[in-house]
Amino acid sequence: MAQSFKPDKISVGLPWGIGTLEWTVDETEQRAAWSLYVELVTRIAVQPLPNDQGLVREALTSLYKLFETTRETLKEAGPQVGAAENSVGGMAIAVLNKGLRPFLSRWHPLLQSWEESRGAGVSPQEHEKTWAQEAVVRQELETLRGELSQYCEALAIAAGVSKTMLGDDEW
């Protein structure tokens, strides 16, 4: 038996100068928030990237793909999902433009330039480890992860789920 939707007024705080947002979530926003939450929580965006594991390139690619999936989710949800910051749609757009875009605009071209200098016979991981900026970008990824975790929590609230319900003691 399907549960009936009960609108809830929510209040969430976000970084990047977005601040505290308050609004009453409707069913369309709840569904969109759930879709966005699933995309975010299953990516490196909110998972730690230990220094001895993975590639920065893969993390940046995963973050970039959040633009595509967010756009698709918002388009499918339609205008009812909202465009004002006090809506799921507006919150998602603000996070992309104020959080992810500045990070990716800085690091993507720098990493791409470094990748172009990789010699034959050198693995991408070996080459990336020799990049002078590798430790810096990983530290900034960790900071971004913390900020995106706040967004993830806001999406969970808007979707009507909690970390405890999902077994997510840590993202």
Biotite code that builds the C-alpha atoms (Angstrom):
import biotite.structure as struc

atoms = struc.array([
    struc.Atom([0.000, 0.000, 0.000], chain_id="A", res_id=1, res_name="MET", atom_name="CA", element="C"),
    struc.Atom([1.456, 3.371, -1.019], chain_id="A", res_id=2, res_name="ALA", atom_name="CA", element="C"),
    struc.Atom([1.957, 5.998, 1.621], chain_id="A", res_id=3, res_name="GLN", atom_name="CA", element="C"),
    struc.Atom([0.128, 9.253, 1.107], chain_id="A", res_id=4, res_name="SER", atom_name="CA", element="C"),
    struc.Atom([2.258, 12.353, 0.842], chain_id="A", res_id=5, res_name="PHE", atom_name="CA", element="C"),
    struc.Atom([2.102, 14.892, 3.654], chain_id="A", res_id=6, res_name="LYS", atom_name="CA", element="C"),
    struc.Atom([3.740, 18.247, 2.861], chain_id="A", res_id=7, res_name="PRO", atom_name="CA", element="C"),
    struc.Atom([6.318, 19.313, 5.408], chain_id="A", res_id=8, res_name="ASP", atom_name="CA", element="C"),
    struc.Atom([7.825, 22.710, 6.002], chain_id="A", res_id=9, res_name="LYS", atom_name="CA", element="C"),
    struc.Atom([11.583, 22.288, 6.035], chain_id="A", res_id=10, res_name="ILE", atom_name="CA", element="C"),
    struc.Atom([14.538, 24.454, 6.909], chain_id="A", res_id=11, res_name="SER", atom_name="CA", element="C"),
    struc.Atom([17.982, 23.603, 5.581], chain_id="A", res_id=12, res_name="VAL", atom_name="CA", element="C"),
    struc.Atom([21.328, 25.369, 5.711], chain_id="A", res_id=13, res_name="GLY", atom_name="CA", element="C"),
    struc.Atom([23.808, 25.262, 2.863], chain_id="A", res_id=14, res_name="LEU", atom_name="CA", element="C"),
    struc.Atom([27.355, 26.546, 2.309], chain_id="A", res_id=15, res_name="PRO", atom_name="CA", element="C"),
    struc.Atom([28.675, 28.666, -0.593], chain_id="A", res_id=16, res_name="TRP", atom_name="CA", element="C"),
    struc.Atom([26.786, 31.738, 0.623], chain_id="A", res_id=17, res_name="GLY", atom_name="CA", element="C"),
    struc.Atom([23.415, 30.092, -0.021], chain_id="A", res_id=18, res_name="ILE", atom_name="CA", element="C"),
    struc.Atom([22.426, 30.210, 3.654], chain_id="A", res_id=19, res_name="GLY", atom_name="CA", element="C"),
    struc.Atom([19.263, 28.889, 5.256], chain_id="A", res_id=20, res_name="THR", atom_name="CA", element="C"),
    struc.Atom([16.353, 27.990, 3.005], chain_id="A", res_id=21, res_name="LEU", atom_name="CA", element="C"),
    struc.Atom([12.802, 27.390, 4.215], chain_id="A", res_id=22, res_name="GLU", atom_name="CA", element="C"),
    struc.Atom([9.780, 26.180, 2.315], chain_id="A", res_id=23, res_name="TRP", atom_name="CA", element="C"),
    struc.Atom([6.998, 23.612, 2.252], chain_id="A", res_id=24, res_name="THR", atom_name="CA", element="C"),
    struc.Atom([7.989, 20.632, 0.141], chain_id="A", res_id=25, res_name="VAL", atom_name="CA", element="C"),
    struc.Atom([5.363, 19.279, -2.215], chain_id="A", res_id=26, res_name="ASP", atom_name="CA", element="C"),
    struc.Atom([5.209, 15.792, -3.700], chain_id="A", res_id=27, res_name="GLU", atom_name="CA", element="C"),
    struc.Atom([6.976, 16.781, -6.943], chain_id="A", res_id=28, res_name="THR", atom_name="CA", element="C"),
    struc.Atom([9.847, 18.284, -4.970], chain_id="A", res_id=29, res_name="GLU", atom_name="CA", element="C"),
    struc.Atom([10.000, 15.239, -2.715], chain_id="A", res_id=30, res_name="GLN", atom_name="CA", element="C"),
    struc.Atom([10.414, 12.913, -5.706], chain_id="A", res_id=31, res_name="ARG", atom_name="CA", element="C"),
    struc.Atom([13.023, 15.176, -7.305], chain_id="A", res_id=32, res_name="ALA", atom_name="CA", element="C"),
    struc.Atom([14.903, 15.462, -3.992], chain_id="A", res_id=33, res_name="ALA", atom_name="CA", element="C"),
    struc.Atom([14.978, 11.675, -3.722], chain_id="A", res_id=34, res_name="TRP", atom_name="CA", element="C"),
    struc.Atom([16.384, 11.322, -7.267], chain_id="A", res_id=35, res_name="SER", atom_name="CA", element="C"),
    struc.Atom([19.042, 13.963, -6.612], chain_id="A", res_id=36, res_name="LEU", atom_name="CA", element="C"),
    struc.Atom([19.864, 12.402, -3.239], chain_id="A", res_id=37, res_name="TYR", atom_name="CA", element="C"),
    struc.Atom([20.417, 8.968, -4.791], chain_id="A", res_id=38, res_name="VAL", atom_name="CA", element="C"),
    struc.Atom([22.703, 10.441, -7.466], chain_id="A", res_id=39, res_name="GLU", atom_name="CA", element="C"),
    struc.Atom([24.721, 12.348, -4.899], chain_id="A", res_id=40, res_name="LEU", atom_name="CA", element="C"),
    struc.Atom([25.044, 9.736, -2.167], chain_id="A", res_id=41, res_name="VAL", atom_name="CA", element="C"),
    struc.Atom([26.237, 7.072, -4.603], chain_id="A", res_id=42, res_name="THR", atom_name="CA", element="C"),
    struc.Atom([29.108, 9.169, -5.974], chain_id="A", res_id=43, res_name="ARG", atom_name="CA", element="C"),
    struc.Atom([32.564, 10.067, -4.732], chain_id="A", res_id=44, res_name="ILE", atom_name="CA", element="C"),
    struc.Atom([31.082, 13.536, -4.126], chain_id="A", res_id=45, res_name="ALA", atom_name="CA", element="C"),
    struc.Atom([30.177, 12.600, -0.551], chain_id="A", res_id=46, res_name="VAL", atom_name="CA", element="C"),
    struc.Atom([32.491, 9.645, -0.065], chain_id="A", res_id=47, res_name="GLN", atom_name="CA", element="C"),
    struc.Atom([36.075, 10.041, 1.156], chain_id="A", res_id=48, res_name="PRO", atom_name="CA", element="C"),
    struc.Atom([38.850, 9.672, -1.427], chain_id="A", res_id=49, res_name="LEU", atom_name="CA", element="C"),
    struc.Atom([41.870, 8.371, 0.512], chain_id="A", res_id=50, res_name="PRO", atom_name="CA", element="C"),
    struc.Atom([45.235, 9.628, -0.730], chain_id="A", res_id=51, res_name="ASN", atom_name="CA", element="C"),
    struc.Atom([46.349, 6.129, -1.684], chain_id="A", res_id=52, res_name="ASP", atom_name="CA", element="C"),
    struc.Atom([43.198, 5.306, -3.668], chain_id="A", res_id=53, res_name="GLN", atom_name="CA", element="C"),
    struc.Atom([41.459, 6.408, -6.819], chain_id="A", res_id=54, res_name="GLY", atom_name="CA", element="C"),
    struc.Atom([42.207, 9.179, -9.237], chain_id="A", res_id=55, res_name="LEU", atom_name="CA", element="C"),
    struc.Atom([41.419, 12.854, -8.933], chain_id="A", res_id=56, res_name="VAL", atom_name="CA", element="C"),
    struc.Atom([40.327, 12.676, -12.587], chain_id="A", res_id=57, res_name="ARG", atom_name="CA", element="C"),
    struc.Atom([37.624, 10.139, -11.721], chain_id="A", res_id=58, res_name="GLU", atom_name="CA", element="C"),
    struc.Atom([36.397, 12.302, -8.846], chain_id="A", res_id=59, res_name="ALA", atom_name="CA", element="C"),
    struc.Atom([36.189, 15.391, -11.080], chain_id="A", res_id=60, res_name="LEU", atom_name="CA", element="C"),
    struc.Atom([34.375, 13.416, -13.767], chain_id="A", res_id=61, res_name="THR", atom_name="CA", element="C"),
    struc.Atom([31.861, 12.146, -11.219], chain_id="A", res_id=62, res_name="SER", atom_name="CA", element="C"),
    struc.Atom([31.284, 15.682, -9.944], chain_id="A", res_id=63, res_name="LEU", atom_name="CA", element="C"),
    struc.Atom([30.842, 16.966, -13.491], chain_id="A", res_id=64, res_name="TYR", atom_name="CA", element="C"),
    struc.Atom([28.224, 14.278, -14.171], chain_id="A", res_id=65, res_name="LYS", atom_name="CA", element="C"),
    struc.Atom([26.147, 15.745, -11.334], chain_id="A", res_id=66, res_name="LEU", atom_name="CA", element="C"),
    struc.Atom([25.392, 18.671, -13.673], chain_id="A", res_id=67, res_name="PHE", atom_name="CA", element="C"),
    struc.Atom([23.882, 16.334, -16.263], chain_id="A", res_id=68, res_name="GLU", atom_name="CA", element="C"),
    struc.Atom([21.892, 14.254, -13.802], chain_id="A", res_id=69, res_name="THR", atom_name="CA", element="C"),
    struc.Atom([20.640, 17.332, -11.948], chain_id="A", res_id=70, res_name="THR", atom_name="CA", element="C"),
    struc.Atom([19.518, 18.954, -15.194], chain_id="A", res_id=71, res_name="ARG", atom_name="CA", element="C"),
    struc.Atom([17.706, 15.784, -16.263], chain_id="A", res_id=72, res_name="GLU", atom_name="CA", element="C"),
    struc.Atom([16.021, 15.374, -12.882], chain_id="A", res_id=73, res_name="THR", atom_name="CA", element="C"),
    struc.Atom([14.832, 18.975, -12.856], chain_id="A", res_id=74, res_name="LEU", atom_name="CA", element="C"),
    struc.Atom([13.617, 18.826, -16.461], chain_id="A", res_id=75, res_name="LYS", atom_name="CA", element="C"),
    struc.Atom([11.673, 15.630, -15.765], chain_id="A", res_id=76, res_name="GLU", atom_name="CA", element="C"),
    struc.Atom([10.145, 17.107, -12.615], chain_id="A", res_id=77, res_name="ALA", atom_name="CA", element="C"),
    struc.Atom([8.979, 20.175, -14.513], chain_id="A", res_id=78, res_name="GLY", atom_name="CA", element="C"),
    struc.Atom([8.459, 23.726, -13.316], chain_id="A", res_id=79, res_name="PRO", atom_name="CA", element="C"),
    struc.Atom([6.616, 22.540, -10.194], chain_id="A", res_id=80, res_name="GLN", atom_name="CA", element="C"),
    struc.Atom([9.994, 21.624, -8.694], chain_id="A", res_id=81, res_name="VAL", atom_name="CA", element="C"),
    struc.Atom([10.705, 25.347, -8.481], chain_id="A", res_id=82, res_name="GLY", atom_name="CA", element="C"),
    struc.Atom([13.427, 27.711, -9.548], chain_id="A", res_id=83, res_name="ALA", atom_name="CA", element="C"),
    struc.Atom([13.496, 30.045, -6.533], chain_id="A", res_id=84, res_name="ALA", atom_name="CA", element="C"),
    struc.Atom([16.222, 29.170, -4.019], chain_id="A", res_id=85, res_name="GLU", atom_name="CA", element="C"),
    struc.Atom([13.479, 28.168, -1.553], chain_id="A", res_id=86, res_name="ASN", atom_name="CA", element="C"),
    struc.Atom([12.620, 25.070, -3.569], chain_id="A", res_id=87, res_name="SER", atom_name="CA", element="C"),
    struc.Atom([14.339, 21.812, -4.448], chain_id="A", res_id=88, res_name="VAL", atom_name="CA", element="C"),
    struc.Atom([15.006, 23.029, -7.980], chain_id="A", res_id=89, res_name="GLY", atom_name="CA", element="C"),
    struc.Atom([16.400, 26.352, -6.866], chain_id="A", res_id=90, res_name="GLY", atom_name="CA", element="C"),
    struc.Atom([18.528, 24.718, -4.196], chain_id="A", res_id=91, res_name="MET", atom_name="CA", element="C"),
    struc.Atom([19.960, 22.268, -6.730], chain_id="A", res_id=92, res_name="ALA", atom_name="CA", element="C"),
    struc.Atom([20.730, 25.021, -9.236], chain_id="A", res_id=93, res_name="ILE", atom_name="CA", element="C"),
    struc.Atom([22.394, 27.146, -6.530], chain_id="A", res_id=94, res_name="ALA", atom_name="CA", element="C"),
    struc.Atom([24.579, 24.209, -5.460], chain_id="A", res_id=95, res_name="VAL", atom_name="CA", element="C"),
    struc.Atom([25.681, 23.609, -9.053], chain_id="A", res_id=96, res_name="LEU", atom_name="CA", element="C"),
    struc.Atom([26.423, 27.261, -9.767], chain_id="A", res_id=97, res_name="ASN", atom_name="CA", element="C"),
    struc.Atom([27.837, 28.369, -6.409], chain_id="A", res_id=98, res_name="LYS", atom_name="CA", element="C"),
    struc.Atom([29.440, 25.140, -5.180], chain_id="A", res_id=99, res_name="GLY", atom_name="CA", element="C"),
    struc.Atom([30.416, 22.763, -7.960], chain_id="A", res_id=100, res_name="LEU", atom_name="CA", element="C"),
    struc.Atom([31.009, 25.143, -10.878], chain_id="A", res_id=101, res_name="ARG", atom_name="CA", element="C"),
    struc.Atom([33.744, 27.223, -9.176], chain_id="A", res_id=102, res_name="PRO", atom_name="CA", element="C"),
    struc.Atom([35.542, 24.083, -7.992], chain_id="A", res_id=103, res_name="PHE", atom_name="CA", element="C"),
    struc.Atom([35.425, 22.375, -11.379], chain_id="A", res_id=104, res_name="LEU", atom_name="CA", element="C"),
    struc.Atom([36.245, 25.576, -13.280], chain_id="A", res_id=105, res_name="SER", atom_name="CA", element="C"),
    struc.Atom([39.426, 25.864, -11.260], chain_id="A", res_id=106, res_name="ARG", atom_name="CA", element="C"),
    struc.Atom([40.627, 22.275, -11.163], chain_id="A", res_id=107, res_name="TRP", atom_name="CA", element="C"),
    struc.Atom([39.478, 20.718, -14.432], chain_id="A", res_id=108, res_name="HIS", atom_name="CA", element="C"),
    struc.Atom([41.725, 22.775, -16.748], chain_id="A", res_id=109, res_name="PRO", atom_name="CA", element="C"),
    struc.Atom([44.711, 22.499, -14.398], chain_id="A", res_id=110, res_name="LEU", atom_name="CA", element="C"),
    struc.Atom([44.422, 18.728, -14.223], chain_id="A", res_id=111, res_name="LEU", atom_name="CA", element="C"),
    struc.Atom([43.775, 18.438, -17.949], chain_id="A", res_id=112, res_name="GLN", atom_name="CA", element="C"),
    struc.Atom([46.944, 20.408, -18.667], chain_id="A", res_id=113, res_name="SER", atom_name="CA", element="C"),
    struc.Atom([48.957, 18.124, -16.363], chain_id="A", res_id=114, res_name="TRP", atom_name="CA", element="C"),
    struc.Atom([47.455, 14.989, -17.929], chain_id="A", res_id=115, res_name="GLU", atom_name="CA", element="C"),
    struc.Atom([48.606, 16.139, -21.368], chain_id="A", res_id=116, res_name="GLU", atom_name="CA", element="C"),
    struc.Atom([52.225, 15.967, -20.152], chain_id="A", res_id=117, res_name="SER", atom_name="CA", element="C"),
    struc.Atom([52.028, 12.245, -19.286], chain_id="A", res_id=118, res_name="ARG", atom_name="CA", element="C"),
    struc.Atom([54.739, 10.254, -20.988], chain_id="A", res_id=119, res_name="GLY", atom_name="CA", element="C"),
    struc.Atom([54.404, 6.890, -22.669], chain_id="A", res_id=120, res_name="ALA", atom_name="CA", element="C"),
    struc.Atom([54.552, 3.964, -20.283], chain_id="A", res_id=121, res_name="GLY", atom_name="CA", element="C"),
    struc.Atom([53.426, 6.025, -17.260], chain_id="A", res_id=122, res_name="VAL", atom_name="CA", element="C"),
    struc.Atom([50.075, 5.053, -15.785], chain_id="A", res_id=123, res_name="SER", atom_name="CA", element="C"),
    struc.Atom([47.487, 7.783, -15.168], chain_id="A", res_id=124, res_name="PRO", atom_name="CA", element="C"),
    struc.Atom([47.727, 7.102, -11.417], chain_id="A", res_id=125, res_name="GLN", atom_name="CA", element="C"),
    struc.Atom([51.539, 7.312, -11.383], chain_id="A", res_id=126, res_name="GLU", atom_name="CA", element="C"),
    struc.Atom([51.448, 10.516, -13.399], chain_id="A", res_id=127, res_name="HIS", atom_name="CA", element="C"),
    struc.Atom([48.770, 12.092, -11.226], chain_id="A", res_id=128, res_name="GLU", atom_name="CA", element="C"),
    struc.Atom([50.789, 11.317, -8.075], chain_id="A", res_id=129, res_name="LYS", atom_name="CA", element="C"),
    struc.Atom([53.680, 13.392, -9.462], chain_id="A", res_id=130, res_name="THR", atom_name="CA", element="C"),
    struc.Atom([51.471, 16.451, -10.022], chain_id="A", res_id=131, res_name="TRP", atom_name="CA", element="C"),
    struc.Atom([52.523, 19.242, -7.665], chain_id="A", res_id=132, res_name="ALA", atom_name="CA", element="C"),
    struc.Atom([48.840, 20.176, -7.140], chain_id="A", res_id=133, res_name="GLN", atom_name="CA", element="C"),
    struc.Atom([47.612, 16.640, -6.379], chain_id="A", res_id=134, res_name="GLU", atom_name="CA", element="C"),
    struc.Atom([47.654, 17.009, -2.585], chain_id="A", res_id=135, res_name="ALA", atom_name="CA", element="C"),
    struc.Atom([46.013, 20.431, -2.793], chain_id="A", res_id=136, res_name="VAL", atom_name="CA", element="C"),
    struc.Atom([43.162, 19.269, -5.022], chain_id="A", res_id=137, res_name="VAL", atom_name="CA", element="C"),
    struc.Atom([42.582, 16.228, -2.800], chain_id="A", res_id=138, res_name="ARG", atom_name="CA", element="C"),
    struc.Atom([42.359, 18.498, 0.252], chain_id="A", res_id=139, res_name="GLN", atom_name="CA", element="C"),
    struc.Atom([39.926, 20.773, -1.549], chain_id="A", res_id=140, res_name="GLU", atom_name="CA", element="C"),
    struc.Atom([37.942, 17.698, -2.639], chain_id="A", res_id=141, res_name="LEU", atom_name="CA", element="C"),
    struc.Atom([37.674, 16.763, 1.032], chain_id="A", res_id=142, res_name="GLU", atom_name="CA", element="C"),
    struc.Atom([36.402, 20.260, 1.878], chain_id="A", res_id=143, res_name="THR", atom_name="CA", element="C"),
    struc.Atom([33.926, 20.077, -1.002], chain_id="A", res_id=144, res_name="LEU", atom_name="CA", element="C"),
    struc.Atom([32.838, 16.629, 0.205], chain_id="A", res_id=145, res_name="ARG", atom_name="CA", element="C"),
    struc.Atom([31.906, 18.136, 3.562], chain_id="A", res_id=146, res_name="GLY", atom_name="CA", element="C"),
    struc.Atom([29.952, 20.910, 1.880], chain_id="A", res_id=147, res_name="GLU", atom_name="CA", element="C"),
    struc.Atom([28.191, 18.484, -0.461], chain_id="A", res_id=148, res_name="LEU", atom_name="CA", element="C"),
    struc.Atom([27.316, 16.353, 2.550], chain_id="A", res_id=149, res_name="SER", atom_name="CA", element="C"),
    struc.Atom([25.277, 19.311, 3.827], chain_id="A", res_id=150, res_name="GLN", atom_name="CA", element="C"),
    struc.Atom([23.485, 19.430, 0.477], chain_id="A", res_id=151, res_name="TYR", atom_name="CA", element="C"),
    struc.Atom([22.968, 15.670, 0.634], chain_id="A", res_id=152, res_name="CYS", atom_name="CA", element="C"),
    struc.Atom([21.407, 16.018, 4.069], chain_id="A", res_id=153, res_name="GLU", atom_name="CA", element="C"),
    struc.Atom([19.150, 18.817, 2.792], chain_id="A", res_id=154, res_name="ALA", atom_name="CA", element="C"),
    struc.Atom([18.003, 16.568, -0.059], chain_id="A", res_id=155, res_name="LEU", atom_name="CA", element="C"),
    struc.Atom([17.306, 13.740, 2.401], chain_id="A", res_id=156, res_name="ALA", atom_name="CA", element="C"),
    struc.Atom([15.185, 16.090, 4.507], chain_id="A", res_id=157, res_name="ILE", atom_name="CA", element="C"),
    struc.Atom([13.290, 17.322, 1.431], chain_id="A", res_id=158, res_name="ALA", atom_name="CA", element="C"),
    struc.Atom([12.804, 13.715, 0.291], chain_id="A", res_id=159, res_name="ALA", atom_name="CA", element="C"),
    struc.Atom([11.382, 12.813, 3.685], chain_id="A", res_id=160, res_name="GLY", atom_name="CA", element="C"),
    struc.Atom([14.108, 10.324, 4.572], chain_id="A", res_id=161, res_name="VAL", atom_name="CA", element="C"),
    struc.Atom([16.818, 10.378, 7.173], chain_id="A", res_id=162, res_name="SER", atom_name="CA", element="C"),
    struc.Atom([20.342, 9.049, 7.282], chain_id="A", res_id=163, res_name="LYS", atom_name="CA", element="C"),
    struc.Atom([19.261, 6.676, 10.033], chain_id="A", res_id=164, res_name="THR", atom_name="CA", element="C"),
    struc.Atom([16.465, 5.223, 7.877], chain_id="A", res_id=165, res_name="MET", atom_name="CA", element="C"),
    struc.Atom([18.954, 4.520, 5.119], chain_id="A", res_id=166, res_name="LEU", atom_name="CA", element="C"),
    struc.Atom([21.698, 3.177, 7.352], chain_id="A", res_id=167, res_name="GLY", atom_name="CA", element="C"),
    struc.Atom([23.915, 6.122, 6.421], chain_id="A", res_id=168, res_name="ASP", atom_name="CA", element="C"),
    struc.Atom([25.656, 6.969, 9.670], chain_id="A", res_id=169, res_name="ASP", atom_name="CA", element="C"),
    struc.Atom([28.332, 8.499, 7.445], chain_id="A", res_id=170, res_name="GLU", atom_name="CA", element="C"),
    struc.Atom([27.896, 9.495, 3.829], chain_id="A", res_id=171, res_name="TRP", atom_name="CA", element="C"),
])
